[in-house]
Amino acid sequence: MVEPTIHRVAVGFGGDERSHDALALGIALARSAGARLDLILVIRQDSAFKQEYPPVGSVVGIIAEQAQQWIAEAEAVIPAGIRHHSHIRPAGSVAEGLVSAVQELDSDVLVTGSGIGFGRIMTHPAVTALLHSSPVPVALAPSGYRTNTQITDVMAAVSAAHPDHQVTRASEAWARQLGAAVTRVTFEDKESGSGAGSAGADPAPDSGSAQSTTRLYATGRTLRHAVDSVDWPRGGILLIGSSPLARRRHIFLGMTAARVLSHLPIPMILLPREPEPTAPEPRTADTREADPSEPDPSASPAR
């Protein structure tokens, strides 16, 4: 398996508060990784078969002018030392335009703002679409994320039963490039009885890696309490795996990841599914969400 590296960071931008949160996280990632930053602004393109009511005149020029203004505002925030380029793309939807752009630009990660709510991540319809279709990792910036944040910790959500997981290997590669510490986080939901290990952190070195790895067990009566029990570092990011329902090399937000996402105060990065060589492909016709009573090996074991 080729070690993941970050050469191009794409930021979905639209001029709103979520977009500024995304830009701040994109800047932090690009600065730490020495990567190029691409601003992508998608202009929704109406269908020729859709009739507007009440009838209005053409607003294409107005929208294009507003898009240029938003891009100029974003570029003014980017530090001088970061290489960057801006792209304005028409598309039928924001998610469609962003997915098309990251494929064309060969981006390594797509950053988006996650929603309203200071210091907490909340889902948004456009974000939800990306979290079930993107071919590259999607980084979700919490509301209020600051431009001057330095990435200091790469945290991996792993199951105690499957410690040598794709997320583990990816977190080590990301940490090496970002110059950050590595922490493995296992969530323990006492209500569901899932998870293993004792509470607290264990700074034991990882036997399979030269990097020093801290193991952290987040326990609580519910998953929300488990997430809240962690003293999340201000410069931390949490990597988490996709559901087994994901197509190969695409992401799909699982139930556990969605529940963690709704309470996490730091950025979450959802990774595309990279099955083991012996792992069978999921049936493409089955698009149901996972049963909450069944463990999700792609994320943490908690439910």
C-alpha positions in Angstrom: 0.0 0.0 0.0 1.3 3.4 -1.0 1.8 5.7 2.0 -0.7 8.6 1.9 0.8 12.0 1.5 -0.7 15.5 1.3 0.3 17.5 -1.7 -2.9 19.4 -2.5 -5.5 20.5 -0.1 -8.9 21.5 -1.6 -11.2 23.8 0.3 -14.9 24.1 -0.6 -15.7 27.8 -0.2 -19.0 29.7 -0.5 -18.6 32.9 1.4 -20.5 31.9 4.6 -19.3 31.2 8.1 -18.9 27.4 7.4 -16.6 28.3 4.5 -14.4 30.5 6.6 -14.1 27.6 9.1 -13.1 25.3 6.2 -10.6 27.9 5.0 -9.0 28.1 8.4 -8.5 24.3 8.6 -7.3 24.2 5.0 -4.7 26.8 5.8 -3.6 24.8 8.9 -3.2 21.6 6.9 -1.5 23.2 4.0 1.0 25.0 6.2 1.9 22.0 8.3 2.1 19.7 5.2 3.9 22.1 2.9 1.0 21.5 0.5 -0.7 23.6 -2.2 -4.1 25.1 -1.3 -7.0 25.1 -3.8 -10.0 27.2 -3.2 -13.1 25.8 -5.0 -16.3 27.8 -5.3 -19.2 26.0 -6.9 -21.9 28.0 -8.6 -25.1 26.0 -8.9 -26.2 25.7 -12.5 -29.9 25.6 -13.0 -31.4 23.0 -15.3 -32.8 24.3 -18.6 -35.9 22.2 -17.9 -36.6 23.9 -14.5 -39.1 26.7 -14.6 -38.6 29.4 -12.0 -41.5 30.9 -10.1 -42.0 33.8 -9.8 -40.2 34.5 -13.1 -36.9 36.4 -12.8 -34.4 37.7 -15.3 -30.9 36.3 -15.7 -28.8 36.6 -12.5 -25.7 34.8 -13.9 -23.7 38.0 -14.0 -24.7 39.0 -10.4 -23.8 35.5 -9.1 -20.4 35.5 -11.0 -19.6 38.9 -9.5 -20.5 37.8 -6.0 -18.3 34.7 -6.5 -15.3 36.8 -7.5 -15.8 38.9 -4.4 -16.0 35.9 -2.1 -12.8 34.5 -3.6 -11.0 37.8 -3.2 -12.0 37.9 0.5 -10.7 34.3 1.0 -7.4 34.9 -0.8 -6.8 37.9 1.5 -6.8 35.6 4.5 -4.3 33.1 3.1 -0.7 33.7 4.5 1.9 34.7 1.9 3.9 31.5 2.4 1.2 29.2 1.2 0.9 28.4 -2.5 -2.7 28.7 -3.6 -5.0 28.9 -6.6 -8.7 29.6 -6.9 -11.3 27.8 -9.0 -14.9 28.8 -9.8 -16.9 25.8 -11.1 -20.5 25.6 -12.3 -22.4 22.4 -11.3 -25.8 21.0 -10.7 -25.1 20.8 -6.9 -22.3 21.8 -4.5 -21.3 18.2 -3.8 -21.2 17.3 -7.4 -19.0 20.3 -8.3 -16.6 19.6 -5.4 -16.2 15.9 -6.2 -15.6 16.7 -9.9 -13.0 19.4 -8.9 -11.0 17.3 -6.5 -10.8 14.5 -9.1 -9.6 16.9 -11.8 -7.1 18.6 -9.5 -5.9 15.3 -8.0 -6.5 16.6 -4.5 -5.4 14.6 -1.4 -8.0 15.9 1.0 -11.2 18.0 0.7 -12.0 20.5 3.5 -15.4 21.8 4.3 -17.1 23.6 7.1 -19.5 21.4 9.0 -22.3 23.7 10.1 -23.4 26.1 12.7 -22.9 25.9 16.5 -19.9 27.4 18.1 -17.3 24.8 18.9 -19.4 21.8 17.9 -19.8 20.1 14.6 -23.3 19.9 13.1 -24.2 18.2 9.9 -25.4 20.1 6.8 -27.2 18.8 3.7 -24.3 19.6 1.3 -21.8 18.1 3.7 -24.0 15.0 4.1 -23.9 14.4 0.4 -20.1 14.7 0.4 -19.8 12.3 3.3 -21.4 9.6 1.3 -19.7 10.1 -2.1 -16.3 11.7 -1.9 -13.3 9.8 -3.4 -10.8 11.6 -1.2 -10.7 12.1 2.6 -13.1 14.8 3.8 -12.0 17.1 6.6 -14.8 18.7 8.6 -13.9 22.0 10.4 -15.9 22.7 13.5 -17.6 26.1 13.9 -15.2 28.8 15.2 -12.0 27.1 13.9 -9.1 29.6 13.9 -6.8 30.4 11.1 -3.7 30.5 13.3 -4.3 26.9 14.6 -1.2 24.7 14.4 -1.7 21.0 13.8 0.0 19.3 16.8 -1.8 16.0 17.2 -3.1 13.3 14.8 -5.6 11.1 16.6 -6.9 7.9 15.2 -10.3 6.4 16.1 -9.6 2.6 16.3 -11.2 -0.5 17.7 -9.4 -2.3 20.5 -10.2 -5.5 18.6 -8.6 -4.2 15.3 -5.7 -2.0 16.3 -3.8 -2.5 13.0 -6.3 -0.8 10.9 -6.2 1.4 7.8 -6.8 4.4 10.1 -3.8 3.5 12.3 -1.5 3.4 9.3 -2.9 6.6 7.8 -2.6 8.4 11.1 1.1 7.5 11.4 1.8 8.7 7.8 -0.2 12.0 8.3 1.6 12.6 11.6 5.1 12.2 10.0 4.2 14.7 7.3 2.5 17.2 9.6 5.2 16.9 12.3 2.5 15.9 14.9 2.1 13.4 17.7 0.1 10.2 17.2 -2.7 9.1 19.5 -5.0 6.1 19.1 -8.5 6.7 20.6 -10.9 3.9 21.5 -14.4 5.0 22.4 -16.2 2.9 25.1 -19.9 3.3 25.3 -21.0 1.6 28.6 -24.7 1.6 27.6 -24.0 -0.6 24.7 -21.3 -2.5 26.4 -18.9 -2.1 23.5 -15.2 -1.3 23.7 -12.3 -2.6 25.8 -9.5 -1.4 28.0 -9.3 0.9 31.0 -9.9 4.6 31.1 -7.2 7.2 30.6 -4.1 7.4 28.4 -1.3 4.9 28.0 1.9 6.5 26.6 3.3 3.1 25.5 5.3 3.0 22.3 3.7 1.2 19.3 5.5 -2.0 18.6 4.8 -1.8 14.9 6.1 1.7 14.4 9.1 3.8 15.2 6.8 6.6 16.2 5.8 7.1 19.8 2.1 6.5 20.1 -0.2 7.3 22.9 -3.2 5.1 23.5 -6.4 6.8 24.8 -9.5 5.1 26.1 -12.5 7.4 26.1 -15.2 6.0 28.3 -18.7 7.2 29.2 -22.3 6.1 29.9 -23.1 7.1 26.3 -21.0 7.8 23.3 -21.5 11.6 23.9 -20.2 11.3 27.4 -17.2 9.3 26.1 -16.4 12.0 23.6 -16.8 14.7 26.2 -14.5 12.9 28.6 -11.5 13.6 26.4 -9.4 16.7 26.8 -9.1 17.2 23.1 -6.0 19.2 22.1 -6.6 22.5 20.4 -4.4 21.5 17.5 -5.7 18.0 17.2 -7.5 16.3 14.2 -9.3 13.0 14.5 -9.0 10.4 11.6 -11.8 7.9 11.4 -12.7 5.2 8.9 -15.6 4.8 6.6 -18.5 2.3 7.0 -18.1 -1.1 5.2 -21.0 0.2 3.0 -18.5 2.5 1.3 -17.4 1.7 -2.2 -13.7 1.0 -2.6 -11.7 4.2 -2.3 -14.8 6.3 -1.4 -16.1 7.5 1.9 -19.4 6.6 3.6 -20.2 8.1 7.0 -21.1 5.2 9.4 -23.4 5.4 12.4 -20.6 5.6 15.0 -18.6 8.2 13.1 -21.8 10.3 12.7 -22.5 10.1 16.5 -18.9 11.1 17.3 -19.1 13.9 14.7 -22.0 15.5 16.4 -20.1 16.0 19.7 -16.5 16.5 18.6 -14.9 19.9 19.2 -11.9 19.3 16.8 -11.8 18.6 13.1 -12.8 15.1 12.0 -11.3 13.6 8.8 -13.2 10.7 7.2 -11.0 8.4 5.2 -12.0 6.4 2.1 -12.4 2.7 2.5 -9.2 0.8 1.6 -10.1 -2.9 2.0 -7.5 -5.4 2.9 -6.5 -7.7 0.1 -8.6 -10.6 1.5 -11.6 -8.4 2.3 -14.7 -9.0 0.1 -16.3 -6.1 -1.6 -19.8 -5.1 -0.3 -22.8 -5.7 -2.5 -23.3 -2.5 -4.4 -27.1 -3.0 -4.4 -27.3 -2.8 -0.6 -27.4 0.9 0.3 -28.9 0.4 3.8 -27.2 2.0 6.8 -25.5 -0.4 9.2 -27.6 -2.0 12.0 -26.7 0.0 15.2 -26.6 -3.3 17.1 -23.7 -4.6 14.9 -20.1 -3.4 15.4 -18.5 -1.2 12.8 -14.9 -2.3 12.3 -14.1 0.8 10.2 -14.5 3.2 13.1 -14.5 2.9 16.8 -16.3 -0.1 18.5 -18.7 2.1 20.4 -22.4 2.3 19.7 
